[in-house]
Amino acid sequence: MSTHKRLSRSNRIINGSNRHRYASPVFTTRLWLCSLLLTLLSGCLPGIHKPGATITAGQLLAKQYITPDGVHLPVTQWLPQPDKTSAVLVAIHGFNDYNHFFQQPGDYFQQRGIACYAYDQRGFGGSPLRGLWSGIDAYIQDLDVFVQLVKDKHPGLPVYLLGESMGGAVIIAAMTKTAKIRVNGLILAAPAVWARATMPWYQQGLLWTLAHTLPWLTLTGKGIKVMPSDNIAMLRALGKDPLVIKATRVETLYGLADLMDIAQQNAGRINEKTLVLYGDRDEIIPRQPTYQFVQHMLQAQQQKKMVALYKNGYHMLLRDLQAPVLWQDIIAWIQSPSAPLPSGADKYAQQVLGL
């Protein structure tokens, strides 16, 4: 049926009988605009570029992680001598970042007997379909398979997951949506838990509208004055790094918002030993959603959780100028998760949060 006939039929029905076949120009225009808007919305949904069919069990090579659907994701490994390795860390990078985020921490942990692995998640760094969102289930599945490959390579050693920002949200989603992943503990550095419920209504509305009308639109963040770290040299290097994404598609931001919703909602379902690291000066993930996440997490199993709050910490805690302080805290927590941290950041968190 043509658009003209559909509109004519609608006008007759609304007017109640065939005797009133005339619709006012204003009504017709509004109805046409509504139809056009619905058409645009149905054709411009935020895209999810899901993995392909399974063709392999997954492989961990020296510089590549081959996923079950055959995608090659870059990997960096920091491996001590086998007889000097006491634990294993799998590090997951943040939004628009890649595995290089763990270069300095990885070197530090390697020298102290902790093997470390970090891979580029789909759509980020040197992975295929760079800049495109692969969906929460894909990120969970990739982490699940990767952890199993690492455990097969290091039988008998304790394995810990460390996630920065979005990486922390991926870990939370993975540990609360599937029962397959088994690790000895979680380390969440400034986890991305800024759920929609804690965003201003206009921000939620703008994101939804853009994601459903202009999902391909890219945003650069220019003009937004925030300090992600006090390590200026590191920030300048990131600005020149071609593998760090500078312009982000709206549909990818929408996918990140979905992930942060899940991370916030599942705070109370985290059963593993967990260390949460957060900086007083974090201007990326606000305090309110972070403190809310922490409170819900602690209400479930406080005896297995520790929160560390750093007075001079920014969002990129692992790369701030005081990053070595955090690295020492992480090692101390791995060795004795119930003992006080060397920096005293756990005691400061207790004072601030009233734990």
C-alpha positions in Angstrom: 0.0 0.0 0.0 1.4 3.4 -0.9 2.2 6.1 1.7 -0.6 8.3 0.3 -3.2 5.5 0.6 -2.1 4.7 4.1 -2.4 8.4 5.2 -5.8 8.7 3.6 -7.1 5.5 5.3 -5.7 6.8 8.7 -7.5 10.1 8.2 -10.8 8.4 7.5 -10.6 6.2 10.6 -9.7 9.0 12.9 -12.5 11.2 11.6 -15.0 8.4 12.3 -16.7 7.9 8.9 -16.1 8.1 5.2 -18.1 11.3 5.0 -15.2 13.2 6.5 -12.4 12.3 4.1 -10.6 15.6 4.4 -7.7 15.9 6.9 -6.3 19.3 7.7 -2.8 20.2 6.3 -1.4 20.5 9.9 -2.7 17.0 10.8 -1.4 15.5 7.6 2.0 17.1 8.1 2.3 15.9 11.7 1.3 12.3 10.7 3.8 12.4 7.9 6.6 13.6 10.2 5.8 10.9 12.7 5.9 8.2 10.0 9.2 9.6 8.8 10.7 9.7 12.3 9.7 6.0 12.9 11.3 5.1 9.6 14.5 6.8 10.5 14.6 5.3 13.9 14.0 1.8 12.6 16.8 2.2 10.1 19.4 3.8 12.4 19.7 1.5 15.4 23.1 1.4 17.2 25.1 -1.4 15.6 26.6 -4.4 17.3 29.3 -6.2 15.3 29.0 -9.6 16.8 31.6 -12.4 16.4 31.3 -14.9 13.7 30.7 -18.7 13.9 33.1 -20.8 16.0 35.9 -22.3 13.9 38.5 -23.0 16.5 38.9 -23.6 20.3 41.0 -20.5 20.6 44.8 -20.1 20.7 47.3 -18.1 22.7 50.4 -17.3 20.7 53.4 -15.1 21.5 51.8 -11.9 20.1 48.3 -13.0 19.1 45.2 -14.2 20.8 43.1 -16.1 18.2 39.5 -16.1 19.3 37.0 -19.0 18.6 35.7 -17.2 15.5 39.2 -16.8 14.1 39.8 -13.1 14.9 43.4 -12.2 15.7 43.8 -9.9 18.7 47.2 -8.4 19.6 48.7 -9.7 22.9 51.6 -8.5 25.1 53.1 -10.9 27.6 55.4 -10.2 30.6 56.8 -13.5 31.7 59.2 -14.1 34.6 61.3 -17.3 34.7 58.9 -20.3 35.2 60.5 -21.3 38.5 60.2 -17.7 39.8 56.5 -17.2 38.8 54.1 -17.0 41.8 50.9 -15.7 40.2 49.3 -14.6 36.9 47.6 -11.3 36.0 45.2 -10.9 33.0 44.9 -7.2 32.4 42.0 -5.7 30.4 42.3 -2.1 29.0 39.9 0.7 29.1 37.7 2.5 26.5 39.5 3.6 23.3 42.8 2.2 24.8 44.7 -1.0 24.1 47.1 -3.5 25.7 50.0 -0.9 25.9 48.3 0.6 28.9 49.9 -2.1 31.0 53.5 -1.7 29.8 55.0 -0.2 32.9 52.9 -2.2 35.4 53.7 -5.3 33.5 57.4 -4.7 33.6 57.1 -4.0 37.4 55.1 -7.2 38.1 57.3 -9.3 35.9 60.4 -8.4 37.9 58.6 -9.5 41.0 57.5 -12.9 39.8 54.0 -12.2 38.5 53.3 -13.2 34.9 51.1 -10.7 33.0 49.0 -10.8 29.9 47.1 -8.0 28.1 45.2 -8.2 24.8 43.4 -5.7 22.6 39.7 -6.1 22.9 37.6 -6.2 19.7 37.3 -2.8 18.1 40.2 -1.3 20.0 44.0 -1.0 19.4 45.3 -3.2 16.7 42.2 -5.4 16.5 39.9 -5.7 13.4 36.9 -3.5 13.0 38.6 -0.8 15.0 36.2 1.7 16.5 33.2 -0.6 16.2 31.3 -2.1 19.2 31.2 -5.9 19.3 28.7 -6.3 22.1 28.9 -7.2 25.8 28.5 -10.9 25.1 31.5 -10.9 22.8 33.8 -9.2 25.3 32.7 -11.7 28.0 33.3 -14.7 25.7 36.7 -13.4 24.6 37.8 -13.0 28.3 36.4 -16.4 29.2 38.4 -18.2 26.5 41.5 -16.1 27.2 41.5 -16.9 30.9 41.2 -20.6 30.2 44.1 -20.5 27.8 46.2 -18.7 30.4 45.3 -21.2 33.1 46.2 -24.1 30.8 49.6 -22.4 30.3 50.2 -21.9 34.0 48.6 -24.9 35.7 48.4 -24.6 39.5 49.2 -20.9 39.7 46.6 -18.4 41.0 45.1 -16.2 38.3 43.8 -12.7 38.9 41.9 -10.4 36.6 42.8 -6.7 36.5 40.6 -4.2 34.6 41.0 -0.5 34.1 37.8 1.6 33.6 35.9 -0.2 30.8 38.1 -3.2 31.4 36.8 -3.3 35.0 33.2 -3.2 33.8 33.9 -6.1 31.4 35.3 -8.1 34.2 32.3 -7.4 36.4 29.9 -8.4 33.6 31.8 -11.5 32.9 32.0 -12.7 36.6 28.3 -12.0 37.2 26.7 -13.1 33.9 28.5 -16.5 33.5 29.6 -19.1 36.0 32.4 -20.5 33.7 35.2 -18.2 34.6 37.1 -19.2 37.7 39.9 -16.9 39.1 41.5 -16.2 42.5 40.6 -12.5 42.6 39.6 -9.3 40.9 41.4 -5.9 40.8 39.2 -3.1 39.5 41.0 0.2 38.8 38.5 3.1 38.5 35.9 0.7 37.1 33.4 2.2 34.6 30.2 2.0 36.6 28.6 5.3 35.5 25.2 3.8 34.8 22.4 5.6 33.1 20.5 5.8 36.4 23.2 8.1 37.8 23.4 10.3 34.7 21.5 13.5 34.2 18.2 13.0 32.3 19.3 15.2 29.4 22.5 13.3 29.0 20.6 10.0 28.8 18.1 11.5 26.3 20.8 13.0 24.1 22.8 9.7 24.0 19.6 7.7 23.1 18.6 10.2 20.4 22.0 10.3 18.7 22.5 6.5 18.9 19.1 5.9 17.2 19.4 8.6 14.6 23.1 9.2 13.9 24.9 6.1 15.3 27.8 6.6 12.9 28.5 10.1 14.1 31.9 10.5 15.7 32.7 12.6 18.8 36.2 13.7 19.8 35.7 15.2 23.2 37.4 18.4 22.2 36.4 21.3 24.5 35.7 19.0 27.4 38.3 20.0 30.1 39.0 17.0 32.3 42.3 15.7 33.7 42.5 11.9 33.3 46.0 11.8 34.9 48.7 14.0 36.4 51.2 12.2 34.2 51.4 14.8 31.4 54.2 13.1 29.5 52.1 9.9 29.3 49.0 11.9 28.2 51.0 13.6 25.4 52.3 10.2 24.3 48.7 8.8 24.1 47.7 11.8 22.0 50.4 10.8 19.4 49.7 7.1 19.6 47.8 6.0 16.4 46.4 3.0 18.2 44.5 5.1 20.8 41.1 6.0 19.4 40.5 9.8 19.3 37.1 10.0 17.6 34.4 7.7 19.0 31.2 6.6 17.2 28.0 7.4 19.1 26.9 3.7 18.8 30.0 2.7 20.6 29.3 5.1 23.4 25.9 3.7 23.6 27.3 0.2 24.0 29.6 1.4 26.7 26.6 2.8 28.5 24.9 -0.6 28.4 28.0 -2.2 29.8 28.2 0.4 32.7 24.5 -0.3 33.5 25.3 -4.0 33.9 28.4 -3.3 36.0 26.5 -1.0 38.4 23.5 -3.3 38.6 25.6 -6.4 39.4 27.7 -4.8 42.2 26.1 -7.0 44.8 26.7 -10.2 42.8 30.5 -10.2 42.8 31.5 -13.3 44.8 35.3 -13.3 44.2 37.9 -11.6 46.4 38.0 -8.0 45.0 40.2 -5.0 45.3 38.7 -1.7 44.1 41.1 1.2 43.4 39.7 4.7 42.9 41.2 8.2 42.9 39.9 11.2 44.8 40.6 13.3 41.7 39.0 11.0 39.1 37.2 13.3 36.6 36.1 10.6 34.2 34.0 8.3 36.4 32.2 10.4 39.0 32.2 9.8 42.7 28.5 9.2 43.2 28.1 6.1 40.9 31.5 4.8 42.2 30.6 5.1 45.8 27.2 3.6 45.1 28.8 0.6 43.4 31.2 0.2 46.3 28.4 0.3 48.9 26.3 -2.3 47.1 29.4 -4.5 46.6 30.3 -4.4 50.2 26.8 -5.2 51.4 27.0 -8.6 49.8 30.3 -10.0 51.1 32.3 -7.3 52.8 34.8 -9.7 54.3 36.1 -10.6 50.8 36.3 -7.1 49.5 38.8 -4.2 49.9 38.5 -0.6 48.7 41.5 1.6 48.3 41.0 5.4 47.8 44.0 7.5 46.8 44.0 11.2 47.7 46.1 12.2 44.7 44.8 9.6 42.3 43.2 10.4 38.9 41.3 8.1 36.5 44.4 6.5 35.0 45.6 5.3 38.4 48.0 2.7 37.0 49.8 5.4 35.0 49.6 8.4 37.3 52.8 9.8 38.8 52.2 7.9 42.0 51.4 4.6 40.1 54.2 2.7 41.8 52.4 3.1 45.0 49.4 1.3 43.6 51.6 -1.4 42.0 53.0 -2.1 45.5 49.5 -2.2 46.9 48.3 -4.7 44.3 51.2 -7.1 45.0 50.6 -6.8 48.8 46.9 -7.6 48.3 47.7 -10.6 46.1 50.1 -12.0 48.7 47.7 -11.3 51.6 44.2 -10.0 50.7 43.1 -9.4 54.2 46.2 -7.4 55.4 46.3 -3.6 55.4 47.8 -2.1 52.2 51.3 -0.5 52.4 50.0 2.9 51.2 47.2 3.1 53.8 44.7 3.8 51.0 42.3 1.2 52.4 42.2 3.0 55.8 41.6 6.3 54.0 38.7 4.7 52.1 37.2 3.4 55.3 37.3 7.0 56.7 35.8 8.6 53.6 33.1 6.0 52.9 32.3 5.3 56.6 33.0 1.6 56.2 
